[in-house]
Amino acid sequence: MINRPPFSGEYPRCVKCGNVGAHTRYAEVPVGGECLTRACRRCDYEWEEATVQQKLPAHVGGNAEDCPACSGSNPAYPFICPAT
């Protein structure tokens, strides 16, 4: 399973332009199962999120490189898991 950000609710905020609100499309992808594809209503930036039913790995704390929930998220230096 691909580690995707969790479902952000009815009115997600675009990380590029800050606009609240996005179009949502359900997708079944061969690699990683199912996801929601979001598209900002202002700038058309697209991102994927986990569906409501998917359970993401839990943060374990410590070094983000060793945390399954931080895997692939490319956190800012000093690479500390938010659970720490």
PAPA-687516 format. One record per residue (C-alpha): x, y, z; residue number from 1. Coordinates in nm, 2 decimals. Example, Ala and Ser with C-alpha at 12.3 -4.5 7.8 and 13.67 -1.06 7.14 Angstrom:
<sites>
SITE       x       y       z    i
SITE    1.23   -0.45    0.78    1
SITE    1.37   -0.11    0.71    2
</sites>
This chain:
<sites>
SITE       x       y       z    i
SITE    0.00    0.00    0.00    1
SITE    0.12    0.35   -0.08    2
SITE    0.14    0.59    0.21    3
SITE   -0.10    0.87    0.13    4
SITE   -0.20    1.16    0.34    5
SITE   -0.53    1.10    0.54    6
SITE   -0.87    1.21    0.42    7
SITE   -0.88    1.59    0.48    8
SITE   -1.26    1.63    0.51    9
SITE   -1.53    1.80    0.32   10
SITE   -1.34    2.13    0.26   11
SITE   -0.97    2.06    0.21   12
SITE   -0.71    2.34    0.19   13
SITE   -0.49    2.35   -0.12   14
SITE   -0.12    2.33   -0.01   15
SITE   -0.02    2.54   -0.32   16
SITE   -0.25    2.84   -0.31   17
SITE   -0.43    2.81    0.02   18
SITE   -0.78    2.80   -0.13   19
SITE   -1.04    2.60    0.07   20
SITE   -1.24    2.36   -0.15   21
SITE   -1.15    2.10   -0.40   22
SITE   -1.31    1.86   -0.65   23
SITE   -1.29    1.50   -0.54   24
SITE   -1.27    1.19   -0.76   25
SITE   -1.24    0.83   -0.64   26
SITE   -0.98    0.62   -0.82   27
SITE   -0.87    0.26   -0.82   28
SITE   -0.51    0.24   -0.91   29
SITE   -0.31   -0.08   -0.99   30
SITE   -0.03    0.01   -0.75   31
SITE   -0.15    0.12   -0.41   32
SITE   -0.52    0.02   -0.42   33
SITE   -0.78    0.30   -0.40   34
SITE   -0.75    0.67   -0.33   35
SITE   -0.92    1.00   -0.36   36
SITE   -0.78    1.24   -0.61   37
SITE   -0.84    1.61   -0.51   38
SITE   -0.81    1.91   -0.75   39
SITE   -0.80    2.27   -0.62   40
SITE   -1.09    2.48   -0.75   41
SITE   -0.87    2.78   -0.79   42
SITE   -0.53    2.67   -0.92   43
SITE   -0.61    2.31   -1.04   44
SITE   -0.33    2.16   -0.83   45
SITE   -0.40    1.79   -0.78   46
SITE   -0.31    1.56   -0.49   47
SITE   -0.40    1.21   -0.37   48
SITE   -0.55    1.13   -0.03   49
SITE   -0.64    0.80    0.15   50
SITE   -1.00    0.71    0.14   51
SITE   -1.19    0.72    0.47   52
SITE   -1.18    0.34    0.51   53
SITE   -0.80    0.31    0.47   54
SITE   -0.60    0.31    0.79   55
SITE   -0.26    0.47    0.76   56
SITE    0.04    0.35    0.96   57
SITE    0.08    0.51    1.30   58
SITE    0.36    0.75    1.39   59
SITE    0.62    0.58    1.62   60
SITE    0.83    0.88    1.71   61
SITE    1.21    0.93    1.68   62
SITE    1.38    0.94    1.35   63
SITE    1.13    1.00    1.07   64
SITE    1.33    0.77    0.84   65
SITE    1.24    0.48    1.07   66
SITE    0.87    0.57    1.11   67
SITE    0.62    0.39    0.88   68
SITE    0.38    0.68    0.88   69
SITE    0.65    0.93    0.78   70
SITE    0.79    0.71    0.50   71
SITE    0.79    0.90    0.17   72
SITE    0.67    1.23    0.33   73
SITE    1.01    1.40    0.30   74
SITE    0.99    1.59    0.63   75
SITE    1.20    1.90    0.69   76
SITE    1.53    1.88    0.87   77
SITE    1.59    1.75    1.14   78
SITE    1.38    1.46    1.01   79
SITE    1.19    1.40    1.34   80
SITE    0.86    1.21    1.35   81
SITE    0.58    1.43    1.48   82
SITE    0.50    1.17    1.74   83
SITE    0.82    1.25    1.92   84
</sites>
